Amino acid sequence: MARASRLTREWRCVTGALRALKATTHIGRNRSRVFPHVVAELAATHGDRVALISDRETFTYAELDARANAYARWAKANGVAKGDVVALMSLNRPDYLAFWVGVTRVGGVVALLNTNLTGAPLAHCVSIVAPKHVVVGAELAAAYAEAEARVTHQPRPQACRHGGEAQRGPRADHAAEALDGAPLPPEELPALSIDDRALFIYTSGTTGMPKAANINHYRLMAISHGFMGVMGVRADDRMYDCLPMYHTVGGVIAACAPLLVGASVVIRERFRASAFWDDVAATECTMIEYIGELCRYLIHTPVSAGETRHKVRLACGNGMRPDVWPTFVERFRIPRVLEWYAATEGNVALFNFDGAEGAVGRIPFYMKRKFPTKVVRFDMEAGEPVRGPDGRCIECAPGEVGEIIGRILNDPSKPSMRFEGYADPEATRRKILADAFEPGDRWFRTGDLMRKDAQGYFYFVDRIGDTFRWKGENVATSEVSEAISVFPGVRDVNVYGVRIPGYDGRAGMALIAPAEEGVDLQALHDHVRRSLPHYARPVFLRLAPEVEVTGTLKQRKVDLVDEGADPARTTDPLYFAHPNENRYAPLDAALYDAIVTQRIRP
């Protein structure tokens, strides 16, 4: 039985990798064929077959290509030349994809702005890419208008509306409707190659200001074609896409990969947990794409008719927590989960082809040369990989936690190992680890802590910024979250480290969103003591109605870390793991002062 299981595992890994390689090896052979060309080819092949479906509009393959041609003409009419940037801030809809395909068709670069940003962060995202135009959906016009005055790039980009009823100012969608959807004459199109930049996709900004990652046409082709291969997309498939299209997962993997074989994509403006399964069933989707905490939200929703009547054959995504995985698969009857790990801008990609619960992927020994990826020892205090007496990094032993890194090579025969960097050169520099194992080598720093077992499986531990040190030990917030999230009455939890004046390191703090019935704090205190080592137990609790997340469902921590455990900084109820009372005691100003002055030590 063990041998059969091992053989099955190896077979799935090999066949999955071969599908990905088969789908992507042609990209480097025809360097002038880019994704906008692929869309035109798909239109010629599939014509009236439905490509993109939504409540706003539905496009066949031919209509998608024609709409992209109209936007290409709009870009040219508005002075967009090869290399010029156009920013797009719009809610999910088929026209979103048509817009950036059209602009990139004439050599423009489209910056996909996060629709949740406002004020200074939004102005920052616009300023760092220096666009000629910013196209803003009508629903987001007020947010951009407030941020526009803070844009530092000069001259400021021209704002253009998309959608809505008001006629004030130019509208890109109206202009496109008046333009020809026929293919542009070859002499009006610039020469493009896979090395040319196509998109800017921003990091989520859970810590600090977002960074604009350079996405060239090779990466765009590799992501879309690679995921088409690993998912084994069929022409009769239908993908359910409710993830933000300004992000790689919702905007490229889910929206583009299925199109390559003539499949369809159902696009929704946003994720709605209560309606998710009924909508998936009603639209007859066979694949769903997930990210972050989406699956955890779903297992906490009331039972719905659609959750077991759907036709889903594959759930593909990243970030499904080990404590969620078995419940998700069993309750919703998911035949197959394809978990993966990758960074929008990075060169490390891992796939869990055999469904090993909790693993983000595996690189067998016979594929190590093809995917040079290592886990290296990391110094939490210094925030840097550990170097030995020879000045070189130290690879972790099986089971040891460290930072995962990927070898950077500018070899035309190995384009997947490149790192294109960010719009900000300094941000690019900070992500490169030089002279790690030999003079002159360069590695991409993912900023993620992982451990790898003896069989080559990788397990995500935490973001480096999320892991903190307390009482001389490193604490992974994911480990603490998993322990607390299974406790009755805990609907959601966000764990982070906070500084206490006069103490070394950072103390653990958990923001808990209780379920309707509430949470028994005494029982939770006892549960935490049984489940976690002393240094990992949350010193402080904070109760709140909701755990705030980014548009890609990543938990927000920056403001929480800044507010810390000081009762003067929040109106939320706070509690302290009182060492003398063996409970979570209400934390007021007097008790906090006693902790800070070390009359009571956590």
C-alpha positions in Angstrom: 0.0 0.0 0.0 2.8 2.4 0.9 4.6 1.7 -2.4 1.4 2.2 -4.4 0.8 5.5 -2.6 4.3 6.6 -3.3 4.1 5.6 -7.0 0.8 7.5 -7.3 2.3 10.6 -5.7 5.3 10.5 -8.1 3.1 9.9 -11.1 0.9 12.9 -10.3 3.9 15.1 -9.7 5.6 14.1 -13.0 2.5 14.3 -15.1 1.5 17.7 -13.6 5.0 19.1 -14.2 5.0 17.7 -17.8 1.6 19.4 -18.5 3.1 22.7 -17.3 6.2 22.3 -19.4 4.3 21.3 -22.5 2.1 24.4 -22.1 5.0 26.8 -21.7 8.0 25.6 -23.7 6.8 27.2 -26.9 6.8 30.7 -25.4 10.5 31.2 -25.7 10.6 29.8 -29.2 8.4 32.5 -30.7 9.5 35.6 -28.8 7.2 38.0 -30.9 4.0 36.1 -29.9 2.4 37.8 -26.9 -0.9 37.5 -25.1 -2.8 40.1 -27.2 -1.8 38.0 -30.2 -3.2 34.9 -28.5 -6.5 36.6 -27.9 -6.8 37.3 -31.6 -5.9 33.7 -32.4 -8.6 32.5 -30.0 -11.2 34.7 -31.6 -10.4 33.2 -35.0 -10.6 29.7 -33.6 -13.6 29.9 -31.3 -15.5 32.9 -32.7 -19.1 32.8 -31.2 -18.2 30.5 -28.3 -18.8 32.3 -25.0 -15.6 33.5 -23.3 -16.5 35.8 -20.4 -19.8 36.0 -18.5 -21.0 38.5 -16.0 -24.1 40.4 -14.8 -22.8 43.5 -16.7 -21.9 42.0 -20.1 -21.1 38.7 -21.8 -18.4 38.5 -24.5 -17.9 35.7 -27.0 -14.3 35.2 -28.1 -14.9 37.3 -31.2 -16.5 40.1 -29.2 -13.7 40.1 -26.6 -11.1 40.5 -29.4 -13.2 43.2 -31.1 -13.6 45.1 -27.9 -9.8 44.9 -27.3 -9.2 46.3 -30.8 -11.5 49.3 -30.0 -9.5 50.0 -26.8 -6.3 49.7 -28.8 -7.6 52.4 -31.1 -8.7 54.5 -28.1 -5.1 54.2 -26.7 -3.5 55.3 -29.9 -6.0 58.2 -30.3 -5.0 59.3 -26.8 -1.3 59.4 -27.5 -0.3 56.0 -25.9 2.9 54.8 -27.5 4.9 51.7 -26.8 6.1 51.7 -23.1 3.6 54.4 -22.0 1.6 53.6 -18.9 -2.2 53.7 -18.5 -3.6 53.0 -15.0 -6.9 51.1 -14.6 -9.1 51.3 -11.5 -12.2 49.3 -12.1 -14.4 46.6 -10.5 -14.4 43.1 -12.0 -16.1 42.7 -15.4 -15.3 41.3 -18.8 -14.5 44.8 -20.1 -11.7 44.9 -17.6 -9.8 42.2 -19.5 -10.7 43.7 -22.9 -9.3 47.0 -21.8 -5.8 45.9 -20.8 -5.5 43.4 -23.7 -6.3 46.3 -26.1 -3.9 48.8 -24.5 -1.1 46.2 -24.4 -1.8 45.3 -28.0 -0.4 48.7 -29.1 2.5 48.5 -26.7 1.0 50.3 -23.7 1.6 49.1 -20.1 -1.4 48.9 -17.9 -1.1 49.4 -14.1 -3.9 47.5 -12.3 -4.9 49.7 -9.3 -6.3 48.1 -6.2 -9.9 49.1 -6.0 -9.8 49.2 -2.2 -7.2 52.0 -1.9 -7.9 55.6 -1.2 -6.0 58.7 -0.2 -2.2 58.6 0.1 -1.7 54.9 -0.7 -3.8 55.3 -4.0 -1.9 58.4 -4.9 1.4 56.6 -4.2 0.4 53.7 -6.5 -0.3 56.2 -9.3 2.8 58.3 -8.8 5.3 55.4 -8.9 4.3 54.2 -12.4 3.9 57.7 -13.9 0.9 57.0 -16.2 -0.3 59.2 -19.0 -4.0 58.3 -18.2 -5.9 56.9 -15.4 -9.2 55.1 -16.3 -11.5 55.0 -13.3 -14.8 53.1 -13.0 -17.7 55.2 -12.1 -18.2 53.5 -8.7 -14.6 54.5 -7.7 -14.6 58.0 -9.1 -15.0 59.7 -5.7 -12.1 57.7 -4.2 -9.8 58.7 -7.1 -10.9 62.3 -7.0 -9.9 62.6 -3.4 -6.4 61.0 -4.1 -5.7 62.8 -7.3 -4.5 66.0 -5.7 -1.8 63.9 -3.9 -0.3 62.4 -7.0 3.3 63.7 -7.1 4.2 62.7 -10.7 4.2 65.7 -13.1 2.5 66.2 -15.3 -0.5 64.6 -13.6 -2.2 61.9 -15.7 -5.4 62.7 -17.4 -8.4 61.0 -15.6 -10.9 59.3 -17.8 -14.2 57.7 -16.6 -15.5 54.2 -17.4 -19.2 53.4 -17.0 -21.9 55.2 -15.0 -24.6 57.6 -16.1 -23.0 61.0 -15.6 -21.6 62.5 -18.8 -19.0 64.7 -17.1 -15.5 64.3 -18.6 -14.3 61.8 -21.2 -15.4 58.2 -20.9 -13.2 55.4 -22.2 -16.1 52.9 -22.7 -18.2 55.4 -24.7 -15.1 56.2 -26.9 -14.5 52.5 -27.5 -18.1 51.9 -28.6 -17.6 54.5 -31.3 -14.4 52.9 -32.6 -13.9 50.1 -35.1 -13.5 46.6 -33.6 -11.7 45.2 -36.7 -8.0 44.1 -36.4 -5.6 47.0 -36.6 -3.5 47.2 -39.8 0.0 45.7 -39.1 1.7 49.0 -39.9 -0.2 50.6 -36.9 1.0 48.0 -34.4 4.4 48.1 -32.8 6.8 45.2 -32.7 6.4 43.4 -29.4 8.4 40.7 -27.7 8.0 38.6 -24.6 10.7 40.9 -23.0 8.5 44.0 -23.2 6.6 45.1 -20.2 2.8 44.4 -20.2 1.4 45.1 -16.7 2.1 46.6 -13.3 0.5 44.4 -10.6 0.8 45.7 -7.1 1.7 43.9 -3.9 -1.2 43.9 -1.4 0.4 46.4 0.9 -0.3 44.5 4.1 2.9 46.1 5.4 4.0 49.5 4.1 3.1 51.1 0.8 2.3 48.8 -2.1 5.0 48.1 -4.7 4.4 47.9 -8.4 5.7 44.6 -9.8 6.9 44.5 -13.4 5.0 41.9 -15.4 6.5 41.5 -18.9 4.8 39.6 -21.7 6.8 36.4 -21.0 5.5 36.3 -17.4 2.0 37.0 -18.6 2.2 34.1 -21.1 3.9 31.8 -18.7 1.3 32.3 -15.9 -1.7 31.9 -18.2 -0.3 29.0 -20.2 1.3 27.3 -17.2 -1.9 27.3 -15.1 -3.9 26.1 -18.1 -1.5 23.1 -18.2 -1.4 22.3 -14.5 -5.2 22.7 -14.1 -5.8 20.5 -17.1 -8.4 22.9 -18.4 -10.9 21.4 -20.9 -13.0 23.2 -23.5 -16.2 22.3 -21.6 -14.9 23.8 -18.4 -16.3 26.9 -16.8 -14.2 28.8 -14.2 -15.8 30.8 -11.3 -13.8 34.0 -10.8 -14.8 36.3 -7.9 -11.3 37.4 -7.0 -10.0 40.9 -7.7 -8.9 41.2 -11.4 -6.2 43.7 -10.3 -4.4 40.7 -8.8 -2.6 37.9 -10.6 -4.9 35.2 -9.3 -8.2 36.8 -10.3 -7.0 38.7 -13.3 -4.6 36.3 -15.1 -4.9 32.8 -13.7 -8.7 32.6 -13.3 -9.6 35.0 -16.1 -7.1 34.1 -18.8 -5.9 30.5 -18.4 -9.3 28.9 -19.2 -9.6 30.9 -22.4 -6.6 29.2 -24.0 -8.5 26.1 -24.7 -11.9 27.6 -25.5 -13.4 27.4 -21.9 -15.6 30.1 -20.3 -15.1 32.3 -17.2 -17.9 33.5 -15.0 -16.8 36.9 -13.5 -18.3 38.3 -10.4 -17.5 41.8 -8.9 -16.6 40.4 -5.5 -16.5 37.4 -3.3 -19.8 36.9 -1.4 -19.6 34.0 1.0 -23.3 33.6 1.6 -24.1 33.3 -2.1 -21.0 31.6 -3.3 -22.1 28.0 -3.7 -25.6 28.7 -5.0 -24.0 31.0 -7.7 -21.4 28.4 -8.5 -24.1 25.7 -8.9 -26.5 28.0 -10.9 -23.7 29.0 -13.4 -22.7 25.4 -13.8 -19.0 26.1 -13.1 -16.6 23.2 -13.0 -13.6 25.0 -11.5 -13.2 27.6 -8.7 -10.2 29.7 -7.9 -9.5 30.6 -4.2 -7.0 32.6 -2.3 -6.1 33.3 1.3 -9.0 33.0 3.7 -11.8 32.5 1.1 -12.1 28.8 2.0 -12.2 29.6 5.7 -15.0 32.0 5.2 -16.9 29.4 3.3 -16.7 26.7 6.0 -18.3 29.2 8.5 -21.3 29.9 6.3 -24.7 28.3 6.9 -25.5 25.2 4.8 -26.8 26.1 1.3 -28.4 24.0 -1.4 -25.7 24.7 -3.9 -22.8 23.6 -1.7 -23.1 19.9 -2.8 -25.2 20.3 -6.0 -22.4 22.0 -7.9 -20.4 20.5 -10.7 -16.9 21.6 -9.4 -14.2 19.1 -10.3 -11.2 21.3 -9.2 -10.5 24.0 -6.6 -7.3 25.8 -7.5 -5.5 28.4 -5.4 -3.1 29.2 -2.7 -3.2 29.8 1.1 -5.7 27.1 2.2 -4.8 26.6 5.9 -4.2 23.0 7.1 -7.0 23.3 9.7 -9.5 24.3 6.9 -8.4 21.8 4.2 -10.1 18.5 5.3 -13.4 20.3 6.3 -13.5 22.2 3.0 -13.0 19.1 0.9 -15.5 16.9 2.9 -18.3 19.4 3.4 -18.3 20.8 -0.1 -17.4 17.5 -1.8 -14.5 18.8 -3.8 -12.9 16.0 -5.9 -9.5 17.7 -6.2 -7.6 20.6 -4.6 -4.6 22.0 -6.5 -2.7 24.1 -4.0 0.2 26.2 -5.2 2.7 28.8 -4.1 4.1 31.7 -6.1 4.7 35.4 -5.9 3.4 37.8 -8.5 6.9 39.2 -9.2 9.0 36.3 -8.1 10.6 33.2 -9.7 9.6 30.6 -7.1 6.7 28.4 -8.1 5.5 25.3 -6.2 2.6 23.0 -7.0 1.0 20.4 -4.8 -0.2 18.0 -7.5 -1.2 15.1 -5.2 -3.4 16.9 -2.7 -1.1 16.3 0.4 -3.0 18.3 3.0 -1.2 21.4 4.2 1.6 21.3 1.7 2.0 24.2 -0.8 4.0 22.1 -3.2 6.8 19.7 -3.8 10.0 19.6 -5.8 11.2 15.9 -6.1 14.9 15.3 -6.2 14.9 14.6 -9.9 13.5 18.1 -10.6 15.8 20.2 -8.4 18.0 21.3 -11.3 15.0 22.5 -13.2 13.6 24.5 -10.3 16.6 25.8 -8.2 14.8 26.7 -4.9 16.2 26.6 -1.4 15.1 27.2 2.2 17.9 29.0 4.1 18.4 29.8 7.8 17.0 33.1 8.8 17.9 35.5 11.6 14.6 37.0 13.0 16.3 39.8 14.9 18.5 40.9 12.0 15.8 40.3 9.4 18.3 38.7 7.1 19.4 35.1 6.1 22.1 33.7 8.4 25.6 33.5 6.9 28.2 31.1 8.1 31.9 31.7 8.8 32.6 31.6 5.1 30.1 34.4 4.5 27.7 32.0 2.6 24.1 31.2 3.4 23.2 28.0 5.1 20.6 25.7 3.7 18.1 24.4 6.2 17.9 20.8 7.2 14.6 18.9 6.6 11.9 20.2 9.0 13.9 23.4 9.8 12.2 26.7 9.2 13.8 29.3 7.0 13.3 31.8 4.1 12.5 30.3 0.7 14.6 31.7 -2.1 14.8 31.2 -5.9 17.9 31.4 -8.1 17.9 34.4 -10.5 19.3 33.8 -13.9 19.1 36.1 -17.0 19.5 33.1 -19.3 17.3 33.3 -22.5 16.8 29.5 -22.3 15.5 29.8 -18.7 13.2 32.8 -18.7 11.2 31.5 -15.7 14.2 32.2 -13.5 14.3 35.9 -14.2 13.3 38.6 -11.7 11.9 41.7 -13.4 11.7 43.7 -10.2 9.5 46.7 -9.4 8.9 50.2 -10.6 11.1 51.3 -7.6 14.8 50.3 -8.1 15.4 50.4 -4.3 12.5 47.9 -3.7 14.1 45.7 -6.4 17.5 45.8 -4.7 16.0 44.7 -1.3 14.6 41.6 -2.8 17.9 40.3 -4.2 20.2 38.1 -2.1 23.7 38.2 -3.6 26.7 35.9 -3.1 24.5 33.4 -1.2 26.4 30.2 -2.1 29.1 31.3 -4.5 30.5 34.6 -5.7 28.2 36.5 -8.0 25.1 34.4 -7.6 21.8 36.1 -7.1 18.6 34.8 -5.4 15.1 36.2 -5.1 14.0 36.7 -1.5 10.3 35.7 -1.2 9.9 37.1 2.3 8.2 33.9 3.3 9.2 31.3 5.9 8.8 27.7 5.0 10.0 24.3 6.0 10.7 21.4 3.7 10.4 17.8 4.7 12.6 14.9 3.6 10.2 14.0 0.7 10.5 17.5 -0.8 7.2 18.9 0.4 7.1 22.6 1.3 4.9 23.9 4.1 4.2 27.6 4.5 5.0 28.9 8.0 4.6 32.7 7.9 5.5 35.9 6.3 8.7 37.2 7.7 7.1 40.4 8.8 4.4 38.4 10.6 6.7 36.1 12.6 7.9 37.7 15.8 10.3 36.9 18.7 9.1 36.6 22.3 11.0 35.2 25.3 13.9 34.2 23.0 11.7 32.1 20.7 10.4 32.7 17.2 6.6 32.6 17.0 4.7 31.9 13.8 1.4 33.8 13.7 -0.1 31.0 11.5 0.6 28.4 14.2 -1.2 30.5 16.8 -4.1 31.3 14.4 -4.7 27.7 13.7 -4.8 26.8 17.4 -7.3 29.6 18.2 -9.4 29.3 15.1 -10.7 25.8 16.0 -12.0 27.0 19.4 -15.8 27.2 19.6 -17.1 30.7 19.3 -14.2 32.1 17.3 -15.5 33.2 13.9 -12.2 34.7 12.8 -8.8 35.5 14.3 -5.8 37.7 13.4 -2.5 37.2 15.3 0.4 39.6 15.4 3.2 40.7 17.7 3.2 44.0 19.7 5.9 45.9 21.5 5.6 46.6 25.2 7.7 49.5 26.5 10.6 48.1 28.6 10.4 44.5 27.2 12.5 42.8 24.6 10.9 41.3 21.5 7.2 41.5 20.8 4.3 39.9 22.8 1.7 37.9 21.0 -1.7 39.5 20.5 -4.8 38.0 18.9 -7.7 40.0 17.5 -10.8 37.8 17.7 -14.1 38.2 15.9 -16.5 36.2 18.0 -19.3 34.2 16.6 -22.9 35.2 17.4 -23.0 33.1 20.5 -19.8 34.7 21.9 -16.6 33.1 23.1 -15.8 31.8 26.6 -12.6 33.5 27.4 -11.8 31.3 30.4 -12.2 28.2 28.3 -10.1 29.8 25.6 -7.4 30.6 28.1 -7.3 26.9 29.1 -7.4 25.8 25.5 -4.4 28.1 24.6 -2.4 26.7 27.5 -3.0 23.1 26.3 -2.4 23.8 22.6 0.6 26.2 22.5 4.1 26.5 24.1 4.3 29.2 26.7 6.1 31.7 24.5 3.5 31.3 21.7 0.4 31.9 23.8 -1.2 35.3 23.1 -0.4 37.7 25.9 -3.2 40.0 24.8 -6.6 39.6 23.2 -8.7 42.2 21.4 -12.3 41.6 20.5 -13.8 43.2 17.4 -16.8 42.6 15.2 -14.7 41.8 12.1 -11.2 41.0 11.1 -10.3 43.5 8.4 -8.7 42.1 5.2 -7.3 43.5 2.0 -9.0 43.0 -1.4 -7.2 39.7 -1.8 -8.4 38.5 1.7 -5.0 39.0 3.4 -5.4 40.2 7.0 -4.5 43.8 7.7 -2.0 44.1 10.6 -0.1 47.3 10.2 -2.5 49.5 12.2 -3.1 46.8 14.7 0.6 46.4 15.4 0.9 50.2 15.7 -2.0 50.4 18.2 -0.5 47.5 20.2 -2.2 46.7 23.5 -2.5 50.2 24.9 -6.2 50.7 26.0 -5.9 54.4 25.1 -5.4 53.5 21.4 -8.7 51.6 20.9 -12.2 51.3 22.1 -12.3 47.6 21.4 -12.3 45.4 24.6 -8.8 44.2 25.5 -7.7 41.4 27.7 -4.4 40.3 29.3 -3.3 36.7 30.1 -2.9 37.5 33.8 -0.2 35.3 35.3 -1.6 35.5 38.9 -5.2 35.0 38.0 -4.8 32.3 35.4 -7.3 33.9 33.0 -7.7 36.6 30.4 -8.4 39.6 32.6 -10.0 42.9 31.3 -7.1 45.3 30.3 -7.6 48.8 31.5 -5.2 51.7 31.8 -4.2 50.8 35.4 -3.4 47.2 34.5 -1.5 48.3 31.4 0.6 50.7 33.5 1.4 47.8 35.9 2.6 45.8 32.9 4.7 48.6 31.4 6.3 49.4 34.8 6.9 45.6 35.2 5.0 45.3 38.5 3.1 42.6 36.6 5.2 40.7 34.1 3.6 38.7 31.3 
